[in-house]
């Protein structure tokens, strides 16, 4: 399988901005909605943008791959993976991999990827319209 590597600055800038938003949410949002749900929804958008920054893969395939990866990480939480591999005392591992499984997180990931697909479709239509001028 030949994955064409390239750099797309628009995705990279979006990934950096989303990373900043995620850090701000982690540091300052101590509520019942933004931190647990919006943060989870945005993290899949962040991962998608980061991947698209460096590889030229189809939008839908990339979105599905990111969604499946997110489901996989959430499933690892169900099995208490961090404790299984002895990383339960690592703050970094706990933040990156998470510590508790929740079905609502799966929904948040799905909503996030749906948002990606909607935005990509709108962007593609806008680009096609501008190219016709």
C-alpha positions as CSV (number, residue, x, y, z in Angstrom):
1,X,0.0,0.0,0.0
2,X,1.5,3.3,-1.1
3,X,0.4,6.2,1.1
4,X,1.3,9.5,-0.6
5,X,2.9,11.8,2.0
6,X,2.5,15.5,1.6
7,X,2.1,18.5,3.8
8,X,-1.2,20.5,3.9
9,X,-0.8,23.6,6.0
10,X,-4.5,24.2,6.4
11,X,-5.0,20.9,8.2
12,X,-1.8,21.5,10.2
13,X,-2.9,24.9,11.4
14,X,-6.3,23.5,12.2
15,X,-4.7,20.7,14.3
16,X,-2.5,23.3,16.2
17,X,-5.6,25.4,16.9
18,X,-7.6,22.4,18.0
19,X,-4.7,21.2,20.2
20,X,-4.7,24.6,21.9
21,X,-8.4,24.5,22.5
22,X,-8.1,21.0,23.9
23,X,-5.3,22.2,26.3
24,X,-7.5,25.1,27.4
25,X,-10.4,22.8,28.0
26,X,-8.2,20.4,30.0
27,X,-6.9,23.3,32.1
28,X,-9.9,25.5,32.6
29,X,-13.1,23.7,31.8
30,X,-14.2,21.9,34.9
31,X,-17.8,21.4,34.1
32,X,-20.2,18.7,33.1
33,X,-20.5,19.4,29.4
34,X,-17.5,21.1,27.7
35,X,-14.7,19.0,29.2
36,X,-16.2,15.6,28.9
37,X,-18.2,15.8,25.7
38,X,-17.0,18.7,23.6
39,X,-13.4,17.7,24.4
40,X,-14.0,14.2,23.2
41,X,-15.8,15.5,20.1
42,X,-13.0,17.8,19.2
43,X,-10.2,15.3,19.8
44,X,-11.3,13.2,16.8
45,X,-11.3,16.4,14.7
46,X,-7.8,17.1,16.0
47,X,-6.6,13.6,15.1
48,X,-8.2,13.8,11.7
49,X,-6.6,17.2,10.9
50,X,-3.2,16.0,12.1
51,X,-3.4,12.9,9.9
52,X,-4.6,14.9,6.8
53,X,-1.7,17.3,7.5
54,X,0.8,14.7,6.3
55,X,-0.9,12.1,4.2
56,X,-3.1,12.4,1.1
57,X,-5.8,9.9,1.8
58,X,-9.5,10.0,0.9
59,X,-11.7,12.0,3.3
60,X,-14.1,9.3,4.2
61,X,-11.5,6.6,4.6
62,X,-9.4,8.8,6.8
63,X,-12.5,9.8,8.9
64,X,-13.5,6.2,9.4
65,X,-9.9,5.2,10.3
66,X,-9.8,8.0,12.9
67,X,-13.2,7.0,14.3
68,X,-12.2,3.3,14.5
69,X,-8.9,4.3,16.2
70,X,-10.9,6.4,18.7
71,X,-13.2,3.5,19.4
72,X,-10.2,1.3,19.9
73,X,-8.7,3.6,22.5
74,X,-12.0,3.8,24.3
75,X,-12.2,0.0,24.3
76,X,-8.8,-0.1,25.9
77,X,-10.2,2.0,28.7
78,X,-13.0,-0.6,29.1
79,X,-10.3,-3.2,29.7
80,X,-8.3,-0.9,32.0
81,X,-5.3,-1.1,29.7
82,X,-3.3,1.6,31.5
83,X,-3.2,-0.5,34.7
84,X,-2.5,-3.7,32.7
85,X,0.6,-2.2,31.3
86,X,1.7,-0.5,34.5
87,X,1.1,3.1,33.4
88,X,-1.6,4.0,36.0
89,X,0.7,6.5,37.7
90,X,1.7,8.3,34.5
91,X,-0.2,11.5,34.2
92,X,0.7,11.7,30.5
93,X,-0.6,8.2,29.8
94,X,-3.8,8.9,31.8
95,X,-4.5,12.1,29.8
96,X,-3.6,10.6,26.4
97,X,-5.3,7.2,26.7
98,X,-7.9,8.0,29.3
99,X,-8.9,6.0,32.3
100,X,-12.6,5.2,32.1
101,X,-14.9,3.8,29.4
102,X,-18.2,5.5,28.6
103,X,-20.6,4.8,25.8
104,X,-21.3,8.5,25.6
105,X,-17.7,9.0,24.6
106,X,-18.3,6.8,21.6
107,X,-21.2,9.0,20.6
108,X,-19.0,12.1,21.0
109,X,-16.4,10.6,18.7
110,X,-19.1,9.8,16.2
111,X,-20.5,13.3,16.3
112,X,-17.0,14.7,15.9
113,X,-16.3,12.7,12.8
114,X,-19.8,13.5,11.4
115,X,-18.8,17.2,11.9
116,X,-15.6,16.5,10.0
117,X,-17.5,15.0,7.1
118,X,-20.0,17.8,7.0
119,X,-17.3,20.5,7.0
120,X,-15.2,18.6,4.3
121,X,-18.3,18.3,2.1
122,X,-19.0,22.0,2.5
123,X,-15.4,22.9,1.8
124,X,-15.3,20.6,-1.3
125,X,-18.4,22.2,-2.7
126,X,-17.1,25.7,-2.0
127,X,-13.8,24.9,-3.7
128,X,-15.5,23.4,-6.7
129,X,-17.7,26.5,-7.0
130,X,-14.7,28.8,-6.9
131,X,-12.9,26.7,-9.5
132,X,-15.8,27.1,-11.9
133,X,-15.6,30.9,-11.9
